[in-house]
Amino acid sequence: MAELKMPEINSVIIAGNLTKDPVFRQTNSGGTPVVNFSIACNRRFRDSNHQWQEDVCYVGVVAWNKLAESCRDNLRKSSAVLVDGELQSRTWKAQDGTSRTVVEIKARRIQFLNKRRKEDGSEDEHDGFIEDDYHEGHHEGARSDENGHIYEYKYLSAD
């Protein structure tokens, strides 16, 4: 009888607001762009007394390459985002010699949910996914919503 194998699934989709400005840097080896930021995601629920309560979950996000540069250029504290990615953990030695571990989301796609101001003062709908360009294969195009706003999109596959 063949052994059953657990499927390898690691996928996260979360929406929230940045808790502070993103931190952008480049790696020492090769100068690869990387950005880190945290988002706060609110959850509403009813307690045992049927009263509405709210809980906040804080989640770290890391993005690389052109996705990191787009985050640096477009995100600020309180920006609303939708992040599609996978969980990853990393461990490092702190200055006091102890080991530290963090679990964060490695972003594949980030959708900026806020409107942004153009140079002329008008608002620009910036409602499209920004993709991690590491993956090969893509599909680009444009779509419009029921109000006639045109949104550009680019879908990348991991294949």
CYANA upper distance limits for C-alpha pairs under 8 A (distance plus 0.5 A):
 10 ASN  CA     86 GLU  CA      5.88
 10 ASN  CA     87 LEU  CA      6.94
 11 SER  CA     84 ASP  CA      7.99
 11 SER  CA     85 GLY  CA      6.34
 11 SER  CA     86 GLU  CA      5.15
 11 SER  CA     87 LEU  CA      7.50
 12 VAL  CA     83 VAL  CA      8.28
 12 VAL  CA     84 ASP  CA      6.26
 12 VAL  CA     85 GLY  CA      5.78
 12 VAL  CA     86 GLU  CA      5.89
 12 VAL  CA     87 LEU  CA      7.47
 12 VAL  CA    105 ILE  CA      8.02
 13 ILE  CA     82 LEU  CA      7.63
 13 ILE  CA     83 VAL  CA      6.12
 13 ILE  CA     84 ASP  CA      5.01
 13 ILE  CA     85 GLY  CA      7.05
 14 ILE  CA     41 CYS  CA      8.09
 14 ILE  CA     82 LEU  CA      6.22
 14 ILE  CA     83 VAL  CA      5.89
 14 ILE  CA     84 ASP  CA      7.26
 15 ALA  CA     41 CYS  CA      6.85
 15 ALA  CA     80 ALA  CA      7.88
 15 ALA  CA     81 VAL  CA      6.14
 15 ALA  CA     82 LEU  CA      4.70
 15 ALA  CA     83 VAL  CA      6.67
 16 GLY  CA     39 ILE  CA      5.94
 16 GLY  CA     40 ALA  CA      5.73
 16 GLY  CA     41 CYS  CA      5.01
 16 GLY  CA     42 ASN  CA      7.84
 16 GLY  CA     80 ALA  CA      6.17
 16 GLY  CA     81 VAL  CA      6.22
 16 GLY  CA     82 LEU  CA      7.16
 17 ASN  CA     39 ILE  CA      5.51
 17 ASN  CA     40 ALA  CA      5.90
 17 ASN  CA     41 CYS  CA      7.39
 17 ASN  CA     77 LYS  CA      8.15
 17 ASN  CA     78 SER  CA      5.51
 17 ASN  CA     79 SER  CA      5.79
 17 ASN  CA     80 ALA  CA      4.89
 17 ASN  CA     81 VAL  CA      6.71
 18 LEU  CA     22 PRO  CA      8.41
 18 LEU  CA     37 PHE  CA      7.34
 18 LEU  CA     38 SER  CA      6.14
 18 LEU  CA     39 ILE  CA      4.80
 18 LEU  CA     40 ALA  CA      6.92
 18 LEU  CA     76 ARG  CA      7.52
 18 LEU  CA     77 LYS  CA      5.63
 18 LEU  CA     78 SER  CA      5.19
 18 LEU  CA     79 SER  CA      5.95
 18 LEU  CA     80 ALA  CA      7.17
 18 LEU  CA     81 VAL  CA      8.24
 19 THR  CA     37 PHE  CA      8.21
 19 THR  CA     38 SER  CA      6.28
 19 THR  CA     39 ILE  CA      6.00
 19 THR  CA     40 ALA  CA      6.83
 19 THR  CA     77 LYS  CA      6.16
 19 THR  CA     78 SER  CA      6.48
 20 LYS  CA     37 PHE  CA      7.71
 20 LYS  CA     38 SER  CA      7.68
 20 LYS  CA     76 ARG  CA      7.32
 20 LYS  CA     77 LYS  CA      4.65
 20 LYS  CA     78 SER  CA      7.36
 21 ASP  CA     37 PHE  CA      7.54
 21 ASP  CA     75 LEU  CA      7.60
 21 ASP  CA     76 ARG  CA      5.17
 21 ASP  CA     77 LYS  CA      5.01
 22 PRO  CA     35 VAL  CA      6.93
 22 PRO  CA     36 ASN  CA      6.23
 22 PRO  CA     37 PHE  CA      5.20
 22 PRO  CA     38 SER  CA      8.33
 22 PRO  CA     71 CYS  CA      7.93
 22 PRO  CA     72 ARG  CA      7.00
 22 PRO  CA     75 LEU  CA      7.43
 22 PRO  CA     76 ARG  CA      7.08
 22 PRO  CA     77 LYS  CA      8.03
 23 VAL  CA     35 VAL  CA      5.95
 23 VAL  CA     36 ASN  CA      5.75
 23 VAL  CA     37 PHE  CA      6.85
 23 VAL  CA     72 ARG  CA      8.20
 24 PHE  CA     33 PRO  CA      7.84
 24 PHE  CA     34 VAL  CA      6.42
 24 PHE  CA     35 VAL  CA      4.84
 24 PHE  CA     36 ASN  CA      7.14
 24 PHE  CA     68 ALA  CA      7.91
 24 PHE  CA     69 GLU  CA      8.48
 24 PHE  CA     72 ARG  CA      6.83
 25 ARG  CA     33 PRO  CA      6.53
 25 ARG  CA     34 VAL  CA      6.09
 25 ARG  CA     35 VAL  CA      6.84
 26 GLN  CA     31 GLY  CA      5.28
 26 GLN  CA     32 THR  CA      5.60
 26 GLN  CA     33 PRO  CA      4.95
 26 GLN  CA     34 VAL  CA      6.30
 27 THR  CA     31 GLY  CA      5.19
 27 THR  CA     32 THR  CA      5.68
 27 THR  CA     33 PRO  CA      7.15
 27 THR  CA     34 VAL  CA      7.78
 32 THR  CA     64 TRP  CA      7.88
 32 THR  CA     65 ASN  CA      6.68
 33 PRO  CA     64 TRP  CA      6.24
 33 PRO  CA     65 ASN  CA      5.37
 33 PRO  CA     66 LYS  CA      7.87
 33 PRO  CA     68 ALA  CA      6.60
 33 PRO  CA     69 GLU  CA      7.30
 34 VAL  CA     62 VAL  CA      7.56
 34 VAL  CA     63 ALA  CA      6.21
 34 VAL  CA     64 TRP  CA      4.96
 34 VAL  CA     65 ASN  CA      6.74
 34 VAL  CA     68 ALA  CA      5.74
 34 VAL  CA     69 GLU  CA      8.18
 35 VAL  CA     62 VAL  CA      6.20
 35 VAL  CA     63 ALA  CA      5.86
 35 VAL  CA     64 TRP  CA      7.03
 35 VAL  CA     68 ALA  CA      5.57
 35 VAL  CA     69 GLU  CA      8.15
 35 VAL  CA     71 CYS  CA      7.77
 35 VAL  CA     72 ARG  CA      7.59
 36 ASN  CA     60 GLY  CA      7.71
 36 ASN  CA     61 VAL  CA      6.18
 36 ASN  CA     62 VAL  CA      5.07
 36 ASN  CA     63 ALA  CA      7.13
 37 PHE  CA     60 GLY  CA      6.37
 37 PHE  CA     61 VAL  CA      5.89
 37 PHE  CA     62 VAL  CA      7.18
 38 SER  CA     58 TYR  CA      7.10
 38 SER  CA     59 VAL  CA      5.92
 38 SER  CA     60 GLY  CA      4.77
 38 SER  CA     61 VAL  CA      6.31
 39 ILE  CA     58 TYR  CA      6.18
 39 ILE  CA     59 VAL  CA      5.91
 39 ILE  CA     60 GLY  CA      7.00
 39 ILE  CA     61 VAL  CA      8.09
 40 ALA  CA     56 VAL  CA      6.79
 40 ALA  CA     57 CYS  CA      6.16
 40 ALA  CA     58 TYR  CA      5.08
 40 ALA  CA     59 VAL  CA      7.02
 41 CYS  CA     56 VAL  CA      6.14
 41 CYS  CA     57 CYS  CA      5.69
 41 CYS  CA     58 TYR  CA      6.89
 41 CYS  CA     59 VAL  CA      8.28
 42 ASN  CA     54 GLU  CA      7.19
 42 ASN  CA     55 ASP  CA      6.30
 42 ASN  CA     56 VAL  CA      5.06
 42 ASN  CA     57 CYS  CA      6.89
 43 ARG  CA     54 GLU  CA      6.10
 43 ARG  CA     55 ASP  CA      5.70
 43 ARG  CA     56 VAL  CA      6.72
 43 ARG  CA     57 CYS  CA      8.28
 44 ARG  CA     52 TRP  CA      7.23
 44 ARG  CA     53 GLN  CA      6.21
 44 ARG  CA     54 GLU  CA      5.00
 44 ARG  CA     55 ASP  CA      6.96
 45 PHE  CA     52 TRP  CA      6.14
 45 PHE  CA     53 GLN  CA      5.90
 45 PHE  CA     54 GLU  CA      6.86
 46 ARG  CA     50 HIS  CA      5.53
 46 ARG  CA     51 GLN  CA      5.70
 46 ARG  CA     52 TRP  CA      5.01
 46 ARG  CA     53 GLN  CA      6.38
 47 ASP  CA     51 GLN  CA      6.02
 47 ASP  CA     52 TRP  CA      6.98
 47 ASP  CA     53 GLN  CA      7.05
 59 VAL  CA    104 GLU  CA      7.08
 59 VAL  CA    105 ILE  CA      8.06
 60 GLY  CA    103 VAL  CA      8.09
 60 GLY  CA    104 GLU  CA      5.34
 60 GLY  CA    105 ILE  CA      6.73
 61 VAL  CA    104 GLU  CA      6.01
 61 VAL  CA    105 ILE  CA      5.18
 61 VAL  CA    106 LYS  CA      6.51
 61 VAL  CA    107 ALA  CA      7.15
 62 VAL  CA    104 GLU  CA      7.61
 62 VAL  CA    105 ILE  CA      6.70
 62 VAL  CA    106 LYS  CA      5.54
 62 VAL  CA    107 ALA  CA      6.59
 63 ALA  CA     67 LEU  CA      6.52
 63 ALA  CA     68 ALA  CA      5.46
 63 ALA  CA    106 LYS  CA      6.54
 63 ALA  CA    107 ALA  CA      5.74
 63 ALA  CA    108 ARG  CA      8.06
 63 ALA  CA    132 ASP  CA      8.20
 64 TRP  CA     68 ALA  CA      5.26
 64 TRP  CA     69 GLU  CA      8.41
 64 TRP  CA    107 ALA  CA      8.46
 64 TRP  CA    132 ASP  CA      7.56
 65 ASN  CA     69 GLU  CA      7.08
 65 ASN  CA    132 ASP  CA      7.66
 65 ASN  CA    133 ASP  CA      7.83
 65 ASN  CA    134 TYR  CA      8.24
 66 LYS  CA     70 SER  CA      6.65
 66 LYS  CA    132 ASP  CA      7.24
 66 LYS  CA    133 ASP  CA      7.08
 67 LEU  CA     71 CYS  CA      6.78
 67 LEU  CA    109 ARG  CA      8.30
 67 LEU  CA    110 ILE  CA      8.41
 67 LEU  CA    130 ILE  CA      6.93
 67 LEU  CA    131 GLU  CA      6.52
 67 LEU  CA    132 ASP  CA      5.69
 67 LEU  CA    133 ASP  CA      7.63
 68 ALA  CA     72 ARG  CA      6.71
 69 GLU  CA     73 ASP  CA      6.72
 70 SER  CA     74 ASN  CA      6.48
 70 SER  CA    130 ILE  CA      7.96
 71 CYS  CA     75 LEU  CA      5.80
 74 ASN  CA    112 PHE  CA      8.45
 75 LEU  CA     79 SER  CA      6.33
 75 LEU  CA    112 PHE  CA      8.34
 79 SER  CA    112 PHE  CA      8.18
 79 SER  CA    113 LEU  CA      8.05
 79 SER  CA    114 ASN  CA      6.98
 80 ALA  CA    112 PHE  CA      6.88
 80 ALA  CA    113 LEU  CA      5.69
 80 ALA  CA    114 ASN  CA      6.38
 81 VAL  CA    110 ILE  CA      7.12
 81 VAL  CA    111 GLN  CA      6.05
 81 VAL  CA    112 PHE  CA      5.30
 81 VAL  CA    113 LEU  CA      5.79
 81 VAL  CA    114 ASN  CA      8.27
 82 LEU  CA    110 ILE  CA      6.18
 82 LEU  CA    111 GLN  CA      5.51
 82 LEU  CA    112 PHE  CA      7.22
 82 LEU  CA    113 LEU  CA      7.64
 83 VAL  CA    107 ALA  CA      6.85
 83 VAL  CA    108 ARG  CA      8.20
 83 VAL  CA    109 ARG  CA      6.52
 83 VAL  CA    110 ILE  CA      5.10
 83 VAL  CA    111 GLN  CA      6.99
 84 ASP  CA    107 ALA  CA      6.35
 84 ASP  CA    108 ARG  CA      6.23
 84 ASP  CA    109 ARG  CA      5.59
 84 ASP  CA    110 ILE  CA      6.73
 85 GLY  CA    105 ILE  CA      6.50
 85 GLY  CA    106 LYS  CA      5.93
 85 GLY  CA    107 ALA  CA      4.73
 85 GLY  CA    108 ARG  CA      5.22
 85 GLY  CA    109 ARG  CA      7.11
 86 GLU  CA    105 ILE  CA      5.92
 86 GLU  CA    106 LYS  CA      5.87
 86 GLU  CA    107 ALA  CA      7.17
 86 GLU  CA    108 ARG  CA      8.11
 87 LEU  CA    103 VAL  CA      7.21
 87 LEU  CA    104 GLU  CA      6.18
 87 LEU  CA    105 ILE  CA      5.12
 87 LEU  CA    106 LYS  CA      6.64
 88 GLN  CA    103 VAL  CA      6.16
 88 GLN  CA    104 GLU  CA      6.13
 88 GLN  CA    105 ILE  CA      6.64
 88 GLN  CA    106 LYS  CA      6.92
 89 SER  CA    101 THR  CA      7.32
 89 SER  CA    102 VAL  CA      6.04
 89 SER  CA    103 VAL  CA      4.78
 89 SER  CA    104 GLU  CA      6.83
 90 ARG  CA    101 THR  CA      6.10
 90 ARG  CA    102 VAL  CA      6.19
 90 ARG  CA    103 VAL  CA      7.24
 91 THR  CA     99 SER  CA      7.17
 91 THR  CA    100 ARG  CA      5.95
 91 THR  CA    101 THR  CA      4.78
 91 THR  CA    102 VAL  CA      7.15
 92 TRP  CA     99 SER  CA      6.17
 92 TRP  CA    100 ARG  CA      5.93
 92 TRP  CA    101 THR  CA      7.13
 93 LYS  CA     97 GLY  CA      6.21
 93 LYS  CA     98 THR  CA      6.14
 93 LYS  CA     99 SER  CA      5.08
 93 LYS  CA    100 ARG  CA      6.62
 94 ALA  CA     98 THR  CA      5.94
 94 ALA  CA     99 SER  CA      6.61
 94 ALA  CA    100 ARG  CA      7.01
107 ALA  CA    132 ASP  CA      7.86
108 ARG  CA    131 GLU  CA      6.55
108 ARG  CA    132 ASP  CA      5.56
109 ARG  CA    129 PHE  CA      6.50
109 ARG  CA    130 ILE  CA      6.04
109 ARG  CA    131 GLU  CA      4.94
109 ARG  CA    132 ASP  CA      6.47
110 ILE  CA    129 PHE  CA      5.91
110 ILE  CA    130 ILE  CA      5.74
110 ILE  CA    131 GLU  CA      7.06
111 GLN  CA    127 ASP  CA      7.03
111 GLN  CA    128 GLY  CA      5.98
111 GLN  CA    129 PHE  CA      4.66
111 GLN  CA    130 ILE  CA      6.45
112 PHE  CA    126 HIS  CA      6.85
112 PHE  CA    127 ASP  CA      6.36
112 PHE  CA    128 GLY  CA      7.19
112 PHE  CA    129 PHE  CA      7.51
112 PHE  CA    130 ILE  CA      8.36
113 LEU  CA    126 HIS  CA      7.36
113 LEU  CA    127 ASP  CA      6.13
114 ASN  CA    125 GLU  CA      8.08
114 ASN  CA    126 HIS  CA      7.25
114 ASN  CA    127 ASP  CA      7.91
115 LYS  CA    123 GLU  CA      6.67
115 LYS  CA    124 ASP  CA      6.24
115 LYS  CA    125 GLU  CA      5.53
115 LYS  CA    126 HIS  CA      6.24
115 LYS  CA    127 ASP  CA      8.16
116 ARG  CA    123 GLU  CA      6.08
116 ARG  CA    124 ASP  CA      5.76
116 ARG  CA    125 GLU  CA      7.17
116 ARG  CA    126 HIS  CA      7.14
117 ARG  CA    121 GLY  CA      6.19
117 ARG  CA    122 SER  CA      6.17
117 ARG  CA    123 GLU  CA      5.04
117 ARG  CA    124 ASP  CA      6.32
118 LYS  CA    122 SER  CA      5.95
118 LYS  CA    123 GLU  CA      6.41
118 LYS  CA    124 ASP  CA      6.60
125 GLU  CA    149 HIS  CA      8.50
125 GLU  CA    151 TYR  CA      8.46
126 HIS  CA    151 TYR  CA      8.39
127 ASP  CA    151 TYR  CA      7.30
128 GLY  CA    151 TYR  CA      6.96
128 GLY  CA    152 GLU  CA      6.97
128 GLY  CA    153 TYR  CA      6.40
129 PHE  CA    153 TYR  CA      6.99
129 PHE  CA    154 LYS  CA      7.71
130 ILE  CA    154 LYS  CA      8.11
131 GLU  CA    154 LYS  CA      7.75
131 GLU  CA    155 TYR  CA      7.82
131 GLU  CA    156 LEU  CA      7.57
132 ASP  CA    156 LEU  CA      8.49
133 ASP  CA    156 LEU  CA      7.99
135 HIS  CA    156 LEU  CA      6.92
135 HIS  CA    157 SER  CA      6.72
135 HIS  CA    158 ALA  CA      5.57
135 HIS  CA    159 ASP  CA      7.50
136 GLU  CA    156 LEU  CA      7.38
136 GLU  CA    157 SER  CA      6.98
136 GLU  CA    158 ALA  CA      6.94
136 GLU  CA    159 ASP  CA      6.83
137 GLY  CA    156 LEU  CA      6.26
137 GLY  CA    157 SER  CA      6.20
137 GLY  CA    158 ALA  CA      8.10
137 GLY  CA    159 ASP  CA      7.52
138 HIS  CA    154 LYS  CA      7.19
138 HIS  CA    155 TYR  CA      5.90
138 HIS  CA    156 LEU  CA      4.67
138 HIS  CA    157 SER  CA      6.67
139 HIS  CA    154 LYS  CA      6.03
139 HIS  CA    155 TYR  CA      5.63
139 HIS  CA    156 LEU  CA      6.95
140 GLU  CA    152 GLU  CA      8.11
140 GLU  CA    153 TYR  CA      6.24
140 GLU  CA    154 LYS  CA      4.79
140 GLU  CA    155 TYR  CA      6.93
141 GLY  CA    152 GLU  CA      6.43
141 GLY  CA    153 TYR  CA      6.13
141 GLY  CA    154 LYS  CA      7.09
142 ALA  CA    150 ILE  CA      7.13
142 ALA  CA    151 TYR  CA      6.04
142 ALA  CA    152 GLU  CA      4.81
142 ALA  CA    153 TYR  CA      6.33
143 ARG  CA    150 ILE  CA      6.12
143 ARG  CA    151 TYR  CA      5.88
143 ARG  CA    152 GLU  CA      6.97
143 ARG  CA    153 TYR  CA      8.17
144 SER  CA    148 GLY  CA      5.98
144 SER  CA    149 HIS  CA      5.75
144 SER  CA    150 ILE  CA      4.75
144 SER  CA    151 TYR  CA      6.44
145 ASP  CA    149 HIS  CA      6.09
145 ASP  CA    150 ILE  CA      7.28
145 ASP  CA    151 TYR  CA      8.47
